[in-house]
Amino acid sequence: MVALGKLEELEMHVRAALRNGLTQDEIKEVLLQSAIYCGVPAANSAFAVAQRVLADHDQHPEAKGDAPEW
């Protein structure tokens, strides 16, 4: 998702990772690795998305579900 620039999809997966018990540090480590393989600009964009998701999660930890709105 990082390499392809699919940042909307990345947002959904970061939310799912949090729901499934990954820590913020674990998510950050994955994105750090993406810098090596996908390039720093792509990783920077991914970090920006993840920061928004993590900030939202910190403010609303009880929020559940990532189901798309049909």
Residue pairs with C-beta under 8 A, 6 or more apart in sequence:
1 7
1 9
1 10
1 13
1 46
2 10
2 31
2 34
2 38
2 42
2 43
2 45
2 46
3 34
3 37
3 38
3 42
5 42
5 45
7 45
7 46
7 49
10 46
10 49
10 50
11 49
11 52
11 53
12 66
14 27
14 49
14 50
14 53
14 54
15 53
15 57
15 66
16 66
17 26
17 27
18 24
18 27
18 53
18 54
18 57
19 64
19 66
24 54
27 50
27 54
28 47
28 50
31 43
31 46
31 47
31 50
32 43
34 42
34 43
34 46
35 42
35 43
35 44
56 63
57 63
